[in-house]
Amino acid sequence: MKQLTTFLLLLVNFSVFAQLQTPEQFLGYKVGTRFTPHHRVVEYFKTIAAASPSTIKLQQYGATNEGRPLMVAFVSSAQNMSNLENIRSKNMEMTTASAKSSGAAVPIVWLSYNVHGNEASSTEASMLTLYALADPGNTQTKSWLQNTVVVLDPCINPDGRDRYVNWFNSVVGKSFNPAVEGREHREPWPGGRSNHYNFDLNRDWAWQTQIETQQRLALYNQWLPQIHVDFHEQSYNDPYYFAPAAEPFHEVITPWQREFQNTIGRNHARYFDAAGWLYFTKERFDLLYPSYGDTYPIYSGAIGMTYEQGGGGAGGLGVITENGDTLTLVDRAQHHYTTGISTIEVASKNATRLLAEYEKYFRDANNGVGEYKAYVIKMGNGDSLRVQALTELLTKNGIRFYSGRGTGLKGLNYNSLKEESFFLSDADLVIPSAQPKGALVKVLFEQNTKLSDSATYDITAWSLPYAYGLNAFATKTAVSGLEPYSLRKANNTQLADAPYAYVIPWTGFNAAKLTGQLLQKGVKLRFITQPFTSEGKVFPRGSVLIIRAGNQQADLWSMVRNAATQANVQLVPVSSGFVDKGLDFGSSSVLPMKARKVAMFTGEGVSSLGAGEVWHYFEQVLNYPITLFNANDVGRLNWNNYDVVIMPDGAYRFLSDKPQADALRTWISNGGQLIAMEGAVGALSRLDWAIKAKKSEDSNSKSKDPYVNLRRYDDRERESLKDYTPGSIYKVELDNTHPLAFGYPGYYHTLKQETSQYEFLKDGGWNVGVVKSDGPVSGFVGTLLNKRLRNYLVFGVQELGRGTVTYLTDDVLFRSFWENGKLLFANAVFLVGQ
């Protein structure tokens, strides 16, 4: 009997070996000698999972905008896989305030590949890693999986990856050409880095504006692994980068999270030293901005790390580096494979400590993170829609929030930047810091982030109250008696048909969204340019009127009610056009609204990120049609087919051609509405238009110090930071009597990323948003730049003939998370120039 059992086991093992194909056997080529399309990667994962049902489980967690599957593979020992759901639930139990140590807990290592589509080597490496973990003859990985669960996401960004892979495979020759001048090293616009809407998914973790991120984080937050790795590529001339990271580290990062990065880095170094591969650590890649694939996991309890291989979109299958070596895709995939396997090894060998420190992390988080015990969002008039948008974001991130109750408190006022007394009402939103995601709460809500080093890789200011345009307090007093928060949604189903009109109060972005929907349905709308009072209710400028006059649809009122409820806008019925105060509805100052035809520049010379923000805004946020055309085709454009043309951030070389620049100006003069954003404003400032760039003064030229220009070469990076801001928040003074600023108080918080500044408009221009003498509210600004960032235009409107030019010098749609800018952009589209 014993001999028979041994024979059967050998037969099973032989069968597994026979079915378990290496990537090369399955693909028909060695990994790294070709780029593998996403569907073939998926097929390989399915094939290996089918051959290893007891140790591998696949889960499709979503799909991209273009319909490509998003999936993960769970890999561990057969015993762990049979107990996988219990391992997950035990892991989540450890994050609670009542957590108790459990012998059933197993550390989880999550490996995320190819978030930037043209950084394509890591997906190739994921197949090598999967095979190494699945191979029953690999005694090393088999032993590690006894006490470790590995999650592999082979491609976070399949749309971007396939955009790059399909392009590359179409232009590469019979053999790759390593000369960097070759066309296979020069991607066309927009490149494969971003997703379908040209968003950088590695900046979207916390904001979750993109469908890929939303679906992935829904799964991630059900597991909350102990280790997360985000695989990337950088310039092909750079050696490999792995942890530990560079300063600045955010202050919430624990000593253990710092220490274990060193532990992992030293293990990687052991392998790289043995192979003679170059690498670096502790430079360039910091841990501050909260929406990266390393920082978001860190602020959620993990050891989060970025690994960077040289290569990127210019790497191709092989490229000659500046030192004369040829870097191949085979090399790149092998390096990523090595750090991935090394990470799993370290996790397994330190499993007990990982679990103990993980439990301690959440025990501390549940006792509160930072000096402030809670963050309070005050519910003001017209704030309900912005508060709801904020609660939706908090829910996606697993952050708990509550309703306050009548009590007096003291706290830091985010508007005045002073410690003040305030009253907490039951309508206010309270976010306590004592909760499992307490570190993330502090990072997202703190008024100003402390920097241990000003040389950082991304923006240094993102405080959610400013981004959402909400009044907030941070209090050092623990708030007791909290209740579950419930925000009433609009319900228009009980409204009777309007006796005279329905009013859409212009108090938030949803009002603009509803307006766009009704215009598309052919509903005739009017909007008010002055506040008015009717039947005891006060309505702000910009409020939209839906009147029976001119609207003959039989189902008008029911259609309007349904659309409003879907947009979460509460309609207000009024019984007469004769108002108590203000302009009657028939006044010539109550203006009709037109369903405008909108177009936007894209293509070479236009920022793909900037164009993507606008495209995503219209298709996924506003749900309003837009035409995209290439800037290089402007000579064939019939301007008269469009009412509004948007110029996202870009260079716009066609403006240097006088006939084409004149055609644009003529279209505006005949009634066109141009919206220029960021760099596009700079391009227009070089024409003879109203917008003019401010001339910067060389502060050194006025200095009486004869040695002012003597600098140490070693200080060159630090010196450059004096005239730089990676992203800081300024308070903008608004003229909210202008349609561009309807729906806003007298101020707006803008995210300043550019050093450029513009003069106040003259000669018929309207300076709608300006920064005067105040410095930044939040974030880093270099000492020299800080002196210059005074008295400049942020938002302006130039009247040109019968048309207008709207200047948006800062990005009001930044990464689609700057919620408070979305209404302002809708104002530019729907209200300005009507």
N, C-alpha and C positions, 0 to 999 in steps of 0.2 A: 504493500500500500504506500509506504514511504517513497519507494522508487517511482511509483506512478505519480504521486504528488509532485515530486521533483521534476519529472518529465513534463507534467502539465504546466508548471511554472516556467520552465525553460521555453515551452511552446508559446506561452503568453508573451514572454519577453521578446522572443524571436518575432512574433507577430507585431508587437509594438515597434520594434526596430525597423521592421519591413515597411510599416505604414508611415512612420515618422520621417518625413522628408526634410532634408536641410533646405534652407532658402535656395541654394544653388540648384538642387535637384528639382525643386518645384518651379522656379522661375525659368530655368534653362540657361542661366548665366550667373557668374559670380557676383555677389552683392558688391555694388560700387562700380561695376563696369557699365551699367546703364542705370538710368533713373526709372523707378518702378511706379506706375500709375496707382492711384489710391485703390481702385477696385481690385487690383492684383494683390495689394497688401492685405486687404480685407479677406480675399479668398485664401491667402496663405494662413492667416490667423484662424479662419474657419477650419481649414484642413488640419492644422496642428491640434486644435481643440477637439475635433472629431476623433483624432487618433489618441487623445489623452483625456478622455471624459472624466476620469477620477481626479485629475490634478489641474485641469484648466476649465474655466467657465467664461464664456463670452456674454457680454451684455451690451446691446445697442441702446444707448441712452438718448439718441436724438438723430437729427438730420440737419444738414446745412441749408442755406438759402437755395442752393442749386440742387438739393435733393440727395447729396452724398451722405452715406451713413456715418454716424459718430459712434464709436464703440470702445469698450475697454475689455481687457482680458484679466481675470483674476487667476493667479497661479500660486499654488502652494502644495503641500503634501496632501495625499489622499485623505488622511485623517482630518486635517484642517479644512479641506474643501467640503467634506461631509458635514462640517460644523460651521460653515462660513457665516450664516446669518447670526448664529449665536456669538461668533467672534465680533461681528459688526455691532451687535447690540451691547455687548460687554464693553467694547471700545467707547461707544457713546455714553454708556453709564459713567465711565471715568471722567466725563466732562461735567457732570452734574455736581451740585453742592453736597449731595448725600453720597458721593462716590465712596465705594469700599474696594479695597484691593481684591482682585480676583485671579485665581490661577488659570482661568479660561482665557485671559487676555493674551493676544498675540500682536506684536508690532506690525504695522502696515506701512509698506513702502510704495509710494505712488510715483510712477515715471511718466511724465508728459512730454510727448515728442512733437516737433514740427509746428509750433504755434505760429511761426513766420513761414509762409509757404515756400519761399525761395531759399530758406535755410534747410535744405532738403536732405542732408545726410542723416539726420537723426531718425527719420522714419525707416531708412534702410537699416540703421543700427537696431531698431526695435525688432526686426525680424531675426537678427542674429541673437538678440537677447532672449526672445521667446523660445527659440530653439534650444539655447543653452539651458534654460530653466526646465524645458519639457523633456530633454534628453535623459532617459533613465540610466544611461551609462555615465553620466556626468556626476560623479560622487560628490564633488564640491557643492554644486548648486543643490543637489538632492539633500545634503545635510543642512544647508542654510534654510531651505524651505520647511524643515521640520518645525521651526519656531518663528517663521516669517510669512506673511502674506504679501505678495507683490501684485500691484495693479499697473498694467501697461496700457496707456492710451497712445496708439501708434501714430495718430495724426490729429491734432487739435483743429487744424485748419485745412481740411481737404480741398476746399475750393481754391485757395491760394496755391496750395501745392500742385494741384493738377494744372492750374493756369501756367505755372512755371514749367512743370515737367512736359506738358504737351507742347509748349513753345520750344523748349530746349530740344526735345526729340525731333521737332520739325526742322531745325536749323543746323544740327550737328552733322558733320560729314561721316564718311565711312569710318574714320578714326577721329577721335577728338583732337582739337588743335589747342595746345597749351598757351599759345601767344595771347596775351590779355587783350590785344587789339582786335582779335577775332570777334565776329558777330555773336558767337555763342556765349560770349562773356558780357554782352550788352543787352540787357532785357528791354523790351519796349514798354511804354507807359501802359498800365500803372504798375507793372511788375507783379511778382507773385507773393510779395511779403504779406499783403493784407488779405482780408476776407472778401466776400462778394461785394460788400459796400465800401471797400477800401479802408476798413477800420483795422487798426493795430490791435489784435486780440490780446497781446501781452500788456496792454494798458487798460484792459476792460474787466479785469477780475472783480474788483469791488463794485464797479458801476453796473455791470451786467446789462449793457445796452444792446448787445448782439445775441442772436439766437444761439450761436455755438456756446457762448459763455453761460447763458441762462440755463441751458440744458446740462452742461457739464457741472456747474456749481450746484445744481439741484442734487446731483449724484454725489459730488465731493462732500457736501455738507451733511450727507447721511453717513459718511465714513470718518471724516476728519483724521487723516493718517498721521503717523508720527514723523514721517519723512516725505517730502515732496521735492522732486527734481524737475526743473524746466530746462529742456535742451534747446540750445540756440547755436547760431553761427555768427561770426564777426568777419572783419576783413581777412582776405586770404593771406595777407602778410603777417597776421598776428598768430602767435603760438596759442596753445590751448589755455583756457582759463577755467579754474574750478575754485571752490571755497577753500579758505575763508574769504569773505567779501571785504570790500573797501569801506572805510568810513565815508559818509555818515551812516551809523546805525541809529535807528529810532530808539529813543530811550526806553520804550516798553520791551525791547528785546532783552531776554533774560540772560544772565551769566551762563546758564546751561546751554542755551541756544547758540551763544557765541562759542563756547568751549567745544561743542560737538561738531561745529563746522571745521574746527582745526583737526579733530579726530578723523573725520572723513577725508579732509584734504591730505593729511599725511599718508593715508592708505592709498589714495590715488597716486601720490608722488612716488610711492614705492614701486608701483607698476610702471609709471612713466620713466622713472630713473632706470629701471631694468631694461626698458626698450630703447632708451636714448632719445625720448621725445621731449621737445621743449614745452614749457608751460609757465604760467605765472599765477599768482594769487594776490589778494589784498590790494588790488588796483582796479580803478575804473568803475566796477560794478558794485554800487552801494545798496544799502537796505533801508530806504526811506519811503519813497512813493508807495502808497498802499495797494496799488492795483496791478502789481506785477505777479508773475507766477512763482516768485520766491517770497516776496513780502506778504502777500495775502495769506499764504499758508503759515508763515511765521506768526502773523497777528491772529491766527486761528489755532495756535498751539503746536505747530509742526516745526521741524528743522527744514526750512525752505531754502533752496539753493538754485542758482543758475549755473549751467555749464555751457561754455562758449568755445566752439571749435572754429578755427579759421576756415573760410570758404565763402558762404553766402551765395547770392545770385551770380556773382562774377566768377565763382569757383569752377562751375561746369563739371565735367568729368575729370579734368586736370588743368592746372594753371601754373605758369611759371611765376614764382614769388620774386620779390625784390632782391632776395639773396641768391637767386639762380636755381633754387630747388624746384622740382615739380610736385605740387601738392595734388594728390588724386582723391577722387570720391572714395576709393577703397580705403585710403588712409583715414579720411574724415570719419567714415562709418566705424572703422576699427577703434578710433579714439573714443567715440561716444559709447560704443559697446563696452569698452574697458571701464569707463567711469560708472556706467550703469551697473555693471556686475560688481564693481568694487563697493558701490553704495549698498547693495544688497548684502554683501559680505559683512560690512561694518555693522549694519543693522542687526544681523543675526548674532554676531559675536557680542553685541552690546544690548541684547534684547531686554534683559532685566533692568538695566539702568534706564533705557529708553522709556519703558513703561512707568517706572517709578517717577521719573522727571516729568513725564506727560501728565501723570495724575497730580503731581505737585503744581504744575502750571495751572491747571484748571481749578485746583483748590484755592490757589492764590487769586485767580481771576474772579472766582465767585465771592471773594471777600472785598473786591473792588480794585480797580487799576487807576493809579494816578491820584492827584490831590482833590479832584472834583468827584463828588459822590453821584451827581446826576447832571444831565443836560436837559434843559427845559425849553421847548418850543412854544412860544406864546401864540395863541390863535387870535389873529386880528381879523378885521373885516376883509373879506375877499381872500383869506389865506387857506380856506378849506381844501381847495384843489391841490395847492402846493404841498400842504401837509399830507394829503392822501398820497401824492407821488412819493413823498419821503417815506411814509410807512410801507409802501410797496417795496421800496429799495431795502429797508430794514428787514422786512420779512424774507426777501430773497437771500439775505446774508445771515439769517438765523439770529438776528439781534432782537431782543425783547424790548417792548415799549409799553407804556401804561398811561392811564388817565390820572391826572392829579385831582386834588380836592382842595376846597377853599382853605388856604393857609398862607401866612406871610413868610417870605424867605429873603435871603440876601444872596447875591451872586454877581458874577461878571457879566455886564451887559455888552453883547457883541457889537452893538451900534455905537455906544458912547465909549466903550473900552474902559469903563469905570465900574467899581464895585457899588451896587445899588440895591435897594430894597425893592421887592416886587411881590405881587399877589399871584399865587398859583390857583387858577380856576379849574373846574372839572372839564373844561374844553381844551385845556393845554395838554401837550404831549410831553411825557417824561421818559427819558432814556437813562436808566441807572447804570453806573459803571460796574456794579457788582453783579456779574452774570458771566456765563461761559465765554461769550465773545467780548468780554470787558476790555481787552487790549485793543480790539478793532474799534470798539465804541470810542475809546479815547483818541485813537489815531484819526478817525473820521470826523469827530466833533470838536476836537481841541481848537481853540481860537487861533493859536499860532504855534507852529511846530518848532521845537528846539533843534538846532543843527549842531552836531559835533564837528562838522566840516562843511564848508560852503561849496566845495567842489562836488556837486551832485549831478546825477544822470538825468533827472527829470524835474518836473515842477516841485516847488517847495510849499505850496499853499493849495488847499482843496477843501477847507472847512465847510461841511455840508450846510450849515445855516446860511452862509454867504452864497453858495452855489444854488440853493433853492429859494433865496430871497425871503428868508424868514427871520423874525425877531427871536433871539435866543438869549438864555442865561446859562452860565455854568455855576453850579452851587456846590459849596463844600459841606453842605448839610444833607444828611441822608433824608430822603423823602419817604415818609411812612404812609400807610393806608392807601397804597396804589391799587387801582382797579383796572381790569382789562379795558383796553382802548377800543372804542368803536366809533367810526366816522360815518355819519349818515350819508348815503349815496342819494343822488338825485332821483326823484320819483315823480314823473310828470303824468303818469297814467291816470291819476285821479283828477287832473285839471279838466275843467270844462272847456269847450271851445272858447277861444278868446273873444270877449265882447267887442274889443276894438283891435288889440294888438298883443303880441307877446314881446317881452323884452329879454334879450340875452345880456346880462350884466358883464361888462368887459373887465373882469377881475382876475383872469388867469388864462393859461394857454388853452384849456379845454373850450373856452368860448370861441377862440379862433378856429379850433378844430371843427366845432359844430358849424361855424360860419362857412368854412370851406365846403363842408358836406352839403349844406343847404344851397349854396351857390351852384354846386355841380348838379343838383336836382332841379335847377331852374327857378328856385324861389327868389322873388324880388326882395332885396333887403335894403335898409337904410341905416346909417349910423349917425350918432349925435356927436357934435364937436364941443358941446358945453354940457356940464352936469345938469341934471334936471330932477325935480321932485314931483312924484305923482302918487296920489292916494297914500301919502305919508311915507313913501319909500324914496330914498335918494339913489340915483343911478349915476355912475361915473362917466366921464368922457369915453367915447369909443363904443358905448353900449349899442347893441344892434336891435333894430326894430323889425318885426315881422307883422306887416299890416295886410288886411284882406285886399285893400286897393292894389290892383295890378297883379294879384295872385288869384287866379280863377280855378285852381285845382280843387276838385270836389273833396279830396281827402287831405287838404292842406294841413289842417290842425292836427289830425292824427299822425300824419307823416312827420310834422315838426316835433310833436311830443315824443315819438319813438326815437327820432334822431337825437334829441336832446338827452333822453334817458340813456341812450347808448354812449353818448359822449360825456355822461355824468355832469350835465349842466342843468341847473334848476331854472326853468323858465318862470318869468313873472308876468302874469296877465294884468293888463290895464284896460279900463273901461272907456277911456276917452283920450283923444289926442290933444285935449286942452289941459295943459299941465299946471300944477300948483306953482311951480317955480322953474324958470328956465325957458327954453325954446319949445314952442308947440311943434308937433310932429310934422306939420306941413311947412315949417320954416325952410327958407332956402339954405340955411346953415345945417339942416339935417340932410346929409348927402346920400345919394343912391350909391350902392356898391355894385361893382361889375365883377363878373367871374373872369378873372384875368388869366390870360395864357402866359405861362411861365417857361423860360428856357434858361439853360446854364451852360457855361463853358466847361469843357473837360479836355483831356489830352495833353500832349507835350507842352511844357511850359506852365501847366496848372498843377498845383499841389494835389496829389492823389488823395491825401488825407482830407484836405479842405473840401475837395469836390465830393468825396465820399460822405462827409458830414451833411452836406446840403442834400445830396441824393437820398440818403437814409432818412433825413428829416421829412422830405416830401412823401416818400413811399411808405415809411414805417411809422412815422410819428404824426404828421399832419394828414396823411392820406389824401393828397392833392396831386393832380397830374403835373408832370414836368418833362420837358424835352431836353435831352443832352446832345450837345454838338461839339465837335472838336474845334479848338481854338485855331488850328491851322487851316480850317475850312471857312474862316470868317468871310473871306472874299466871296463865297458862294451863298452866304446867308441872306435870306430875305427878312430884314429886320421887322418889316411891317406885319409879319405873321405873329408877332409876340408883343404883349403889353409890358412884361417884366423880364429883364435879362439879369442874371446873377453872375458876377465875376468872383469866384472863390479865390482864396489865396493863390497867387501866381505871379509870373513875370510879364506875360502878355506882350510879346515882342511885336505883335501886329500893330500896336499903338505907335510904333516908330515909323510906320508907313502912313504918310499924311492922308492919302485918299481913304484908307480904311478907318483911320481915326476920325476923319471928317464925316464919314458915313454913320459912325456911331453917334457923333454929336448931332447930326441932322435928325436921326431917329428920336433922340431924346427931345430935341426942340419941338418935334411934331407930336409929343405926348408920351414918349416912352419913359419907362421907369427903370433906371439902372441901379443895381445894388452892388457895391464894391466892398470886398472884404480883405482885410489885412494887407498882404503884399500887392493886391490889386489897387488899393488906395495909393500905395507908393508909385505904381506904374502911372496912374492918372495924375499924380502930383507933378510929374515931369512934363505934362502938357500945360497949355495956357488955360487951365480951368481954375475954379475957386480954391481948390485944395492945394496947400503948399506945405512941404516938409519944413520942420524947424531946423535951423542951422545949429549944429552942436558947436560949442566953444571948447577949445583946448585949454583946460584949466592950467596945464603946465606953462602955457605961453604967457600967462599973466603972473606967474609966480616970480617973486624976487629972489628965490633961492637959486644960486648958480649951479647947484648940484642936483636939481630936481629930476633931470633926465638920466641920472646915473643909476642903473639898476643891476642887481645881481642876476646872472643868467639862470641860476637855480630857482629864482623866484618868478620866472616868467609866467607860469600857470596861475600863481596867486595874483600877480599883477593884472592879468587879463580879467579876473573875476571882479575887479573894481568897476568895470564898465559893462556889467552883465547881470541879467536876471533870468533864471531858468523858468520862472513862473511865480508871480506874486500877485496879491489881491489889493486893488485900490478902490476907494470909494469915489464913485462918479456922481457929480451933481447933475441932476436931470431937469430939463424943462418939460414937465409932464403936461403942459398945455399944447404941445406939438403932437400930432398923430403918431410919430415914431415912438413916443414914450407914454401913450395912453395905457392905462391899467397899472401904472407904477406909482409909488410914492415919489418924493422929490429926489430920490437917490437910487443907485444901482451899484452892485459890487462886481467889478470886472476882473478877469484874470489877465494880467499883463505878462506877455511872453516876449514881446519885441522891444528893442531899444529905440526904435523909430518913434518920432513924435511929429505932430502936425499943428500948424498954426490955427488959431480960431478963424472961422470962415468970415469973409467980408462980402460986400457987394451982393446982397440978396441971399446969402447963406444963413442957415439956422444952426446954431451951436446947441444941439439938443443934449449932448452929454459931454461934460468937461471935467478934467481934474485940475484943481487950482493949486494951492500950496501945500496940501496935506501929503504926507508920505504914505508908504504902504500900510495897509491894515494887517497884512499877514504875509509871511514869506520873505525870502532873501532877495535883497537888491544891493548890488555893489555900491561902495561909497561914492564913487564918481558919478555913476548913473543916478543914484538917489538924489544927488544935488540937481541933476538936469530934469528929472521927471516931475516937472512943475508946469502948470499953466499950459495945458495942451488939449487938443480936441480928441475925444474918444468916439462920439457919434455925431454926425452932422448931416444936413440935407441941403443940397444946392438946387435952387430952382433955375431951370435952363429952358427958356421958351415955355412951352406948354407941358414940359416934362420935368423930371427931377433926377438927381443923383443922390443916393443914400450912401454915406460913407460909414462903414463899420470897421474901425481901425483895429479893434480887438476881436477875438473869435467868440461870438455869442453862442455858438453851437459846439463848443469845445468837447470833443469826444462824446457828444450827446449826453453828457452827464451834467453840464452846466444848465440846470433846469430853468433857472430864472431868465436865461437869454432867449428861450424859445418863443415867448410872447412878443418880445421886441422884434425878432426876425419876422414873425407873422404880421406885425404892424407894418414893417417895411414892404411886405408883399401885398397886403390887403388894403391898408389905410392910407399910406403916404401917397400923395398925388391924386387921390380920388376927386 
